[in-house]
Amino acid sequence: MLLALMGQKLLEIIVTPLFLGIYLLLFVLVAWQYKRLEDMSGKLLNTTRRSYLGAALVSTLLGLAGGLLGSVLLILVGIDLLSVGIIYLWIVALLLMFINQRFLCFAYAGGLLSLLSLLLGYPDIDIPQLLALVAVLHMVESLLIMANGHLNPVPVYVKKGGHISGGFNLQKFWPMPLIALISIGYMDIGSGGVSMPDWWPLIKGYSPESAQQVYVLMPVLAILGYGEITTTSSPGQKARESALYLFMFSLILLLLSLASSRWAPLLWLAALFSPLGHEMVIWMGMRSERNRHSLYVRPAQGVMILDVRPGTPAAQAGLRSRDIVLQVNGMAVNHPDELANILQWAWQGLQIKILRAQRPVTLYMERRKGGSAGIIPVPEDNIPRYLVFKDDTIFLTARRWWRCLKKRLSDS
């Protein structure tokens, strides 16, 4: 009954002119972000790519599905937005952004607010519900990453450890409509109300009267985001790893939130796990980038392809990322400039010999005179523009401090 009511409420909201106008504005903002990423990639690689509108449309539609799932989880857990200090959460998240942009995340703000409430008694918030809200949003995000994180990857050149390699910028944004609970006090459920089972809500408040609270369904708009750069794995593999790490973090945080609503000493563990667990997720992703060899580097022979632009002659011929072009019409190529020169003056039927997964393959490309073939090669060491890969996690900072402390102790 409640799920049917929630679905009806969500449908009513979606078709209202106000919601459609706001959601259209969010779609424009998401499309603008994707366009910025493509423009940045174009400056690095000296290419043009215009797929941001399609990517924004897919993200927006998936955001609707994520909003439906998130609404079910929020109501199933029984999260009351009035009790979690949502205004404090946003203020703290925005302040943390000035320290580091990636701290604009509810995992850090929620953990800090929870610790402040435990230490000082202010703000007066329901910590289990706040951390459960953080867990639910990250759980939905992990599923969206699994479904959409690898699509439309933006090729980039990255300098890491003194060497330049190719890679992909995986960045996604999902505008998401949610239906959440707002408590309106303690009263008898009148006409139109829904009586909930005894096991609900999963998050148990400390007040014995909390089960008799009356709630209304309230629409909320949110935007979830994901950003990562991969040079050591394919976009699909990287997105799956990130989604798995984030899902495990959110599941553990949700279980800690549920348990801490019944046993107060666990509140400290849940509050600490929110920022540190999220930082661990980031650290695990960066560790794979540090410890693995880059995939998109110049081979001993031929020219490796970093990416193939959709809809171009190269894509229609079946060329893929990590293919190594050995010959074009019988002419050997060992440098991106050689490949570009041959493709510039050769058109119509082209016979391209490549190496794919250590196996020789011959493909045929049909193209007209002029225009781009659509091949983006891996970079050379002397390229003028590139991104710089940085390690900046809390764990690495703590490790540097620990090393300095040990050195001072040993010198004293």
GIQUIJO-V291985 format. One record per residue. RES is the residue in one small letter. OMEGA is omega in whole degrees, -180 to 180 (* if undefined). NEAR is the number of other ideal C-beta (glycine too) atoms within 8 Angstrom. D_LAST is the distance of its C-alpha to the last C-alpha in Angstrom with 1 decimal. Layout:
BEGIN
res->RES omega->OMEGA near->NEAR d_last->D_LAST
res->RES omega->OMEGA near->NEAR d_last->D_LAST
END
This chain:
BEGIN
res->m omega->-180 near->5 d_last->69.9
res->l omega->180 near->8 d_last->66.6
res->l omega->177 near->8 d_last->65.8
res->a omega->178 near->7 d_last->69.3
res->l omega->179 near->10 d_last->68.8
res->m omega->178 near->13 d_last->65.5
res->g omega->177 near->9 d_last->67.1
res->q omega->180 near->8 d_last->70.0
res->k omega->-180 near->11 d_last->67.7
res->l omega->179 near->14 d_last->65.6
res->l omega->178 near->8 d_last->68.8
res->e omega->-178 near->8 d_last->70.2
res->i omega->-174 near->11 d_last->67.0
res->i omega->-175 near->11 d_last->67.0
res->v omega->179 near->7 d_last->70.5
res->t omega->180 near->8 d_last->70.2
res->p omega->-179 near->5 d_last->70.3
res->l omega->180 near->6 d_last->67.2
res->f omega->-179 near->12 d_last->65.1
res->l omega->178 near->10 d_last->66.6
res->g omega->179 near->8 d_last->65.8
res->i omega->-179 near->9 d_last->62.1
res->y omega->175 near->13 d_last->61.7
res->l omega->177 near->8 d_last->63.3
res->l omega->178 near->8 d_last->60.8
res->l omega->177 near->12 d_last->57.9
res->f omega->179 near->12 d_last->59.5
res->v omega->179 near->8 d_last->59.6
res->l omega->179 near->11 d_last->55.9
res->v omega->178 near->15 d_last->55.0
res->a omega->179 near->12 d_last->57.3
res->w omega->178 near->8 d_last->55.7
res->q omega->179 near->10 d_last->52.2
res->y omega->178 near->14 d_last->53.6
res->k omega->177 near->9 d_last->55.3
res->r omega->179 near->8 d_last->52.0
res->l omega->180 near->12 d_last->50.4
res->e omega->177 near->13 d_last->53.4
res->d omega->178 near->8 d_last->53.4
res->m omega->178 near->11 d_last->49.7
res->s omega->180 near->14 d_last->50.5
res->g omega->178 near->11 d_last->53.5
res->k omega->180 near->8 d_last->51.6
res->l omega->-172 near->11 d_last->49.1
res->l omega->-179 near->10 d_last->51.8
res->n omega->179 near->5 d_last->54.7
res->t omega->175 near->9 d_last->56.8
res->t omega->-179 near->5 d_last->58.8
res->r omega->-177 near->9 d_last->58.7
res->r omega->177 near->6 d_last->60.6
res->s omega->-173 near->9 d_last->60.1
res->y omega->180 near->11 d_last->58.3
res->l omega->177 near->8 d_last->61.4
res->g omega->179 near->8 d_last->61.9
res->a omega->179 near->12 d_last->58.3
res->a omega->179 near->12 d_last->58.3
res->l omega->179 near->9 d_last->61.6
res->v omega->180 near->11 d_last->60.2
res->s omega->-179 near->14 d_last->57.0
res->t omega->179 near->14 d_last->59.3
res->l omega->177 near->8 d_last->61.5
res->l omega->176 near->12 d_last->58.7
res->g omega->176 near->14 d_last->57.2
res->l omega->179 near->11 d_last->60.5
res->a omega->178 near->8 d_last->60.1
res->g omega->177 near->15 d_last->56.5
res->g omega->178 near->14 d_last->57.6
res->l omega->179 near->10 d_last->60.2
res->l omega->179 near->10 d_last->57.7
res->g omega->179 near->13 d_last->55.1
res->s omega->178 near->13 d_last->57.9
res->v omega->-178 near->10 d_last->58.9
res->l omega->180 near->11 d_last->55.3
res->l omega->-179 near->14 d_last->54.7
res->i omega->178 near->15 d_last->57.9
res->l omega->179 near->8 d_last->57.5
res->v omega->180 near->14 d_last->54.1
res->g omega->-177 near->11 d_last->55.6
res->i omega->178 near->15 d_last->53.2
res->d omega->-176 near->13 d_last->54.4
res->l omega->179 near->12 d_last->53.2
res->l omega->-175 near->6 d_last->53.7
res->s omega->-175 near->10 d_last->51.2
res->v omega->-180 near->13 d_last->48.3
res->g omega->-173 near->11 d_last->47.8
res->i omega->178 near->7 d_last->48.6
res->i omega->177 near->6 d_last->48.4
res->y omega->-178 near->10 d_last->44.9
res->l omega->-180 near->14 d_last->44.0
res->w omega->-178 near->9 d_last->45.3
res->i omega->-180 near->8 d_last->43.7
res->v omega->179 near->11 d_last->40.2
res->a omega->179 near->14 d_last->40.7
res->l omega->178 near->9 d_last->41.8
res->l omega->179 near->8 d_last->38.8
res->l omega->180 near->14 d_last->36.4
res->m omega->-179 near->10 d_last->38.2
res->f omega->174 near->5 d_last->36.9
res->i omega->177 near->6 d_last->33.3
res->n omega->-173 near->7 d_last->34.4
res->q omega->-178 near->5 d_last->38.0
res->r omega->175 near->7 d_last->37.7
res->f omega->173 near->11 d_last->36.6
res->l omega->-174 near->8 d_last->40.3
res->c omega->-177 near->10 d_last->40.8
res->f omega->179 near->11 d_last->41.9
res->a omega->179 near->13 d_last->39.3
res->y omega->-179 near->13 d_last->36.5
res->a omega->179 near->14 d_last->38.7
res->g omega->178 near->14 d_last->40.2
res->g omega->-180 near->16 d_last->36.9
res->l omega->177 near->11 d_last->35.5
res->l omega->-180 near->15 d_last->38.8
res->s omega->180 near->16 d_last->38.8
res->l omega->177 near->10 d_last->35.4
res->l omega->179 near->10 d_last->36.4
res->s omega->179 near->13 d_last->39.6
res->l omega->-176 near->10 d_last->37.9
res->l omega->-172 near->6 d_last->35.3
res->l omega->-175 near->6 d_last->37.6
res->g omega->179 near->5 d_last->41.1
res->y omega->-1 near->6 d_last->41.8
res->p omega->-180 near->8 d_last->43.4
res->d omega->-176 near->6 d_last->45.9
res->i omega->174 near->13 d_last->46.2
res->d omega->-173 near->10 d_last->47.1
res->i omega->179 near->13 d_last->43.8
res->p omega->-180 near->13 d_last->45.4
res->q omega->178 near->17 d_last->48.1
res->l omega->-178 near->15 d_last->45.7
res->l omega->175 near->18 d_last->43.5
res->a omega->175 near->15 d_last->46.7
res->l omega->177 near->14 d_last->47.9
res->v omega->-178 near->14 d_last->44.7
res->a omega->-178 near->13 d_last->45.3
res->v omega->-180 near->15 d_last->49.0
res->l omega->179 near->12 d_last->48.5
res->h omega->177 near->15 d_last->45.9
res->m omega->176 near->13 d_last->48.2
res->v omega->179 near->14 d_last->51.0
res->e omega->-180 near->14 d_last->48.8
res->s omega->179 near->14 d_last->47.9
res->l omega->176 near->12 d_last->51.6
res->l omega->176 near->16 d_last->52.4
res->i omega->179 near->14 d_last->49.8
res->m omega->-176 near->10 d_last->51.4
res->a omega->-165 near->7 d_last->54.8
res->n omega->-172 near->12 d_last->54.1
res->g omega->-176 near->15 d_last->50.6
res->h omega->-176 near->11 d_last->51.6
res->l omega->179 near->7 d_last->54.8
res->n omega->177 near->8 d_last->55.1
res->p omega->-178 near->10 d_last->51.7
res->v omega->-180 near->13 d_last->50.9
res->p omega->180 near->12 d_last->50.0
res->v omega->171 near->15 d_last->47.1
res->y omega->-172 near->14 d_last->45.1
res->v omega->172 near->14 d_last->41.4
res->k omega->-177 near->10 d_last->38.5
res->k omega->180 near->12 d_last->35.8
res->g omega->179 near->5 d_last->33.2
res->g omega->-180 near->4 d_last->34.8
res->h omega->-179 near->9 d_last->38.2
res->i omega->178 near->11 d_last->41.2
res->s omega->174 near->14 d_last->43.3
res->g omega->178 near->16 d_last->45.9
res->g omega->-179 near->13 d_last->45.5
res->f omega->175 near->13 d_last->47.0
res->n omega->179 near->15 d_last->46.2
res->l omega->-179 near->17 d_last->47.1
res->q omega->-177 near->12 d_last->47.6
res->k omega->176 near->12 d_last->50.1
res->f omega->-179 near->13 d_last->51.2
res->w omega->172 near->16 d_last->53.6
res->p omega->-167 near->15 d_last->55.5
res->m omega->173 near->14 d_last->56.2
res->p omega->-179 near->15 d_last->58.7
res->l omega->169 near->12 d_last->57.9
res->i omega->-177 near->15 d_last->59.9
res->a omega->-179 near->13 d_last->57.7
res->l omega->172 near->13 d_last->58.5
res->i omega->-180 near->11 d_last->58.8
res->s omega->180 near->10 d_last->59.5
res->i omega->175 near->7 d_last->62.4
res->g omega->-179 near->6 d_last->62.4
res->y omega->179 near->6 d_last->64.1
res->m omega->174 near->7 d_last->67.8
res->d omega->180 near->3 d_last->70.4
res->i omega->-179 near->7 d_last->70.6
res->g omega->-180 near->6 d_last->73.7
res->s omega->-178 near->3 d_last->75.8
res->g omega->179 near->3 d_last->73.8
res->g omega->180 near->7 d_last->70.8
res->v omega->178 near->7 d_last->69.4
res->s omega->-176 near->4 d_last->68.6
res->m omega->179 near->6 d_last->65.5
res->p omega->-175 near->4 d_last->64.9
res->d omega->-177 near->4 d_last->63.1
res->w omega->-178 near->4 d_last->60.0
res->w omega->0 near->8 d_last->59.4
res->p omega->178 near->9 d_last->57.0
res->l omega->175 near->9 d_last->54.3
res->i omega->-179 near->14 d_last->51.7
res->k omega->176 near->8 d_last->52.7
res->g omega->-179 near->8 d_last->52.2
res->y omega->180 near->4 d_last->51.5
res->s omega->178 near->5 d_last->54.9
res->p omega->-180 near->4 d_last->57.7
res->e omega->-172 near->7 d_last->60.0
res->s omega->-179 near->9 d_last->57.9
res->a omega->-179 near->7 d_last->60.3
res->q omega->179 near->6 d_last->63.2
res->q omega->178 near->10 d_last->61.7
res->v omega->-176 near->11 d_last->63.9
res->y omega->169 near->9 d_last->62.5
res->v omega->179 near->7 d_last->63.8
res->l omega->-175 near->12 d_last->62.9
res->m omega->177 near->9 d_last->61.3
res->p omega->179 near->12 d_last->60.9
res->v omega->176 near->9 d_last->57.4
res->l omega->179 near->11 d_last->56.4
res->a omega->174 near->9 d_last->53.0
res->i omega->175 near->11 d_last->51.6
res->l omega->-179 near->13 d_last->49.3
res->g omega->179 near->8 d_last->47.3
res->y omega->178 near->13 d_last->45.6
res->g omega->179 near->8 d_last->43.7
res->e omega->175 near->10 d_last->42.1
res->i omega->179 near->12 d_last->42.1
res->t omega->173 near->12 d_last->42.7
res->t omega->-173 near->14 d_last->42.6
res->t omega->178 near->9 d_last->42.2
res->s omega->179 near->9 d_last->45.1
res->s omega->178 near->10 d_last->48.5
res->p omega->179 near->11 d_last->49.0
res->g omega->180 near->7 d_last->50.7
res->q omega->-180 near->8 d_last->48.0
res->k omega->180 near->16 d_last->45.2
res->a omega->179 near->13 d_last->47.2
res->r omega->178 near->10 d_last->47.9
res->e omega->-179 near->11 d_last->44.2
res->s omega->-180 near->16 d_last->43.3
res->a omega->180 near->13 d_last->46.1
res->l omega->179 near->9 d_last->45.2
res->y omega->-177 near->11 d_last->41.5
res->l omega->179 near->13 d_last->42.7
res->f omega->179 near->11 d_last->45.5
res->m omega->177 near->8 d_last->43.2
res->f omega->-177 near->13 d_last->40.8
res->s omega->179 near->14 d_last->43.8
res->l omega->179 near->10 d_last->45.4
res->i omega->180 near->10 d_last->42.4
res->l omega->179 near->18 d_last->41.9
res->l omega->178 near->13 d_last->45.6
res->l omega->177 near->8 d_last->45.6
res->l omega->179 near->13 d_last->42.6
res->s omega->179 near->15 d_last->44.6
res->l omega->-179 near->13 d_last->47.7
res->a omega->-178 near->10 d_last->45.9
res->s omega->176 near->15 d_last->44.0
res->s omega->179 near->10 d_last->47.4
res->r omega->-179 near->6 d_last->48.4
res->w omega->-170 near->6 d_last->45.1
res->a omega->-179 near->5 d_last->43.1
res->p omega->180 near->6 d_last->39.6
res->l omega->179 near->10 d_last->39.7
res->l omega->180 near->12 d_last->39.6
res->w omega->180 near->8 d_last->35.8
res->l omega->180 near->10 d_last->35.6
res->a omega->-179 near->17 d_last->38.3
res->a omega->179 near->13 d_last->36.7
res->l omega->-177 near->10 d_last->33.3
res->f omega->-177 near->11 d_last->35.0
res->s omega->179 near->16 d_last->37.1
res->p omega->-176 near->10 d_last->34.4
res->l omega->177 near->10 d_last->32.0
res->g omega->178 near->12 d_last->34.9
res->h omega->177 near->13 d_last->36.3
res->e omega->176 near->11 d_last->33.0
res->m omega->177 near->10 d_last->33.0
res->v omega->179 near->12 d_last->36.5
res->i omega->-179 near->10 d_last->35.3
res->w omega->179 near->11 d_last->32.4
res->m omega->177 near->9 d_last->34.8
res->g omega->179 near->13 d_last->37.1
res->m omega->179 near->10 d_last->34.5
res->r omega->178 near->8 d_last->33.1
res->s omega->178 near->11 d_last->36.6
res->e omega->-179 near->13 d_last->36.7
res->r omega->-169 near->8 d_last->33.5
res->n omega->-180 near->5 d_last->34.2
res->r omega->176 near->8 d_last->37.9
res->h omega->178 near->4 d_last->39.8
res->s omega->-180 near->12 d_last->41.8
res->l omega->-168 near->11 d_last->45.5
res->y omega->-180 near->12 d_last->47.0
res->v omega->-178 near->10 d_last->46.2
res->r omega->180 near->8 d_last->48.6
res->p omega->178 near->8 d_last->50.3
res->a omega->-180 near->2 d_last->51.1
res->q omega->179 near->6 d_last->54.8
res->g omega->-179 near->11 d_last->56.5
res->v omega->178 near->15 d_last->55.3
res->m omega->178 near->15 d_last->53.5
res->i omega->174 near->17 d_last->54.7
res->l omega->-178 near->11 d_last->52.0
res->d omega->176 near->10 d_last->54.6
res->v omega->-178 near->13 d_last->58.4
res->r omega->-178 near->12 d_last->59.8
res->p omega->175 near->6 d_last->62.2
res->g omega->-179 near->6 d_last->65.9
res->t omega->178 near->12 d_last->65.6
res->p omega->180 near->11 d_last->67.5
res->a omega->178 near->13 d_last->64.3
res->a omega->179 near->12 d_last->64.0
res->q omega->178 near->9 d_last->67.7
res->a omega->178 near->12 d_last->67.5
res->g omega->177 near->6 d_last->64.9
res->l omega->-176 near->14 d_last->61.8
res->r omega->173 near->8 d_last->58.5
res->s omega->180 near->9 d_last->54.8
res->r omega->168 near->10 d_last->53.3
res->d omega->178 near->12 d_last->56.7
res->i omega->179 near->13 d_last->56.5
res->v omega->-179 near->16 d_last->59.5
res->l omega->-177 near->11 d_last->60.7
res->q omega->171 near->11 d_last->64.1
res->v omega->-176 near->14 d_last->66.4
res->n omega->177 near->8 d_last->70.1
res->g omega->180 near->5 d_last->69.2
res->m omega->-179 near->7 d_last->66.9
res->a omega->176 near->5 d_last->63.3
res->v omega->179 near->13 d_last->60.5
res->n omega->180 near->7 d_last->56.9
res->h omega->179 near->8 d_last->55.6
res->p omega->179 near->8 d_last->55.9
res->d omega->177 near->6 d_last->57.9
res->e omega->179 near->10 d_last->60.4
res->l omega->-179 near->14 d_last->60.9
res->a omega->180 near->8 d_last->61.3
res->n omega->179 near->8 d_last->63.8
res->i omega->-178 near->12 d_last->65.9
res->l omega->180 near->11 d_last->66.0
res->q omega->-175 near->6 d_last->66.9
res->w omega->179 near->5 d_last->70.0
res->a omega->178 near->9 d_last->71.0
res->w omega->-172 near->7 d_last->72.5
res->q omega->-174 near->7 d_last->75.0
res->g omega->179 near->6 d_last->74.5
res->l omega->175 near->14 d_last->71.1
res->q omega->-175 near->11 d_last->70.2
res->i omega->177 near->13 d_last->66.4
res->k omega->-177 near->10 d_last->64.9
res->i omega->173 near->14 d_last->61.5
res->l omega->-178 near->10 d_last->59.1
res->r omega->-178 near->10 d_last->58.3
res->a omega->177 near->3 d_last->56.1
res->q omega->180 near->4 d_last->56.7
res->r omega->178 near->6 d_last->60.5
res->p omega->180 near->7 d_last->62.8
res->v omega->177 near->9 d_last->64.8
res->t omega->180 near->8 d_last->67.4
res->l omega->-179 near->10 d_last->67.9
res->y omega->-178 near->9 d_last->70.4
res->m omega->175 near->13 d_last->69.8
res->e omega->179 near->9 d_last->72.6
res->r omega->177 near->9 d_last->71.9
res->r omega->180 near->6 d_last->73.9
res->k omega->-178 near->4 d_last->73.5
res->g omega->-179 near->4 d_last->70.7
res->g omega->-177 near->7 d_last->68.0
res->s omega->176 near->7 d_last->64.7
res->a omega->177 near->10 d_last->64.6
res->g omega->-179 near->11 d_last->61.7
res->i omega->173 near->12 d_last->59.1
res->i omega->-177 near->11 d_last->55.4
res->p omega->172 near->10 d_last->53.7
res->v omega->-172 near->11 d_last->50.0
res->p omega->167 near->12 d_last->48.2
res->e omega->-177 near->8 d_last->47.7
res->d omega->-174 near->7 d_last->44.4
res->n omega->-180 near->4 d_last->45.8
res->i omega->-174 near->9 d_last->46.9
res->p omega->-175 near->3 d_last->46.2
res->r omega->179 near->6 d_last->45.5
res->y omega->173 near->11 d_last->43.3
res->l omega->180 near->10 d_last->41.0
res->v omega->178 near->7 d_last->37.2
res->f omega->-178 near->11 d_last->35.7
res->k omega->171 near->4 d_last->32.4
res->d omega->-177 near->7 d_last->30.1
res->d omega->-179 near->6 d_last->29.2
res->t omega->178 near->10 d_last->29.1
res->i omega->-178 near->7 d_last->26.9
res->f omega->180 near->9 d_last->25.6
res->l omega->176 near->10 d_last->24.4
res->t omega->178 near->9 d_last->22.7
res->a omega->179 near->8 d_last->21.0
res->r omega->177 near->8 d_last->19.9
res->r omega->177 near->8 d_last->18.4
res->w omega->-180 near->8 d_last->16.5
res->w omega->178 near->8 d_last->15.3
res->r omega->178 near->8 d_last->14.3
res->c omega->180 near->8 d_last->12.3
res->l omega->179 near->8 d_last->10.6
res->k omega->180 near->8 d_last->9.9
res->k omega->180 near->8 d_last->8.6
res->r omega->179 near->8 d_last->6.1
res->l omega->-180 near->7 d_last->5.3
res->s omega->179 near->6 d_last->5.6
res->d omega->-177 near->5 d_last->3.8
res->s omega->* near->4 d_last->0.0
END
